[in-house]
């Protein structure tokens, strides 16, 4: 890994660190076990007492958006048709940490990226995904987002020119490491996406809606959505990228039937987002030796060759 990798933590969140911060912030909470659940770009998640998930920002950018989650999630959890985290522990003023952190009861199930799902299993998720996103992108939740002072697209997630440039750079970097070689067809598709007409931001969006944040229960049903750190007022196409990154082609019509039709430009932006995210997964997964992420990235890109 290089120092330029965006997932390099600014603070090391260890089990001992977690125990200490919990003892300081919630002295009435008896900690019997602490184990790493997962590390993302911005947060480290620990499973405490086998049932509580505590997320600690490990970069300042994550600390800034943790407050957004704390404000928004309680306001929307009863409206959404799938389970999202219910924050029961919230700390905003630990003197030995300086950044907010939160804890919630672990959602039942497993992240979709760990299950090596086949196309039939993915197809079962098409309708619940469509129904969930239809509600999330509704006018009702847009207004709630505004009331909670949810920010706009401060990360340029829906900027076609910016994302095209990053994607092409990643193609070159992966090829140089002999990890992945983008076809001419895929490169041309990405290069041709710079002229996408981006519509006016009009929805509350999850902002990081991909396979790692989908929870599948023990009977194979989509049951929950986690990690809301990138939530913002922006383009629904960012979340709709899940159609092209996760769902099999045979389920796309079914998805749109239940979500509703969108413009050609929105679908183009969703495809660009899916491709960019897939290439990032391959790059990230290769560097941290997470073959589940690499596999999911390759699954997405295979349909564009």
Buried (B, 14 or more C-beta within 10 A) or exposed (E): EEEEEEBEBEBEBEBEBBBBBBEEBBEEEEBEEBEEBBBBBBBBBBBBEEEBBBBBBBBEBBBBBBBBBBBBBBEBBEEBEBBBBEBEBBBEEBEEBEBBBBBBEBBEBEBBBBBEBEEEBBBBBBBBBBBBBBBBBBEEBBEBBEEBEBBEBEBEBBBBEBBBEBBBEBBEEBEEEEBBEBEEEBEEBBEEBEEBEBBEBEBBBBBBBBBBBBBBBEEBBBBBBBBBBBBBBBBBBBBBBBBBBBBBEEBBEBBBEBBEEBEEBBBBBBBBBBBBBBBBBBBBBBBEEBEBBBBBBBBBBEEBE
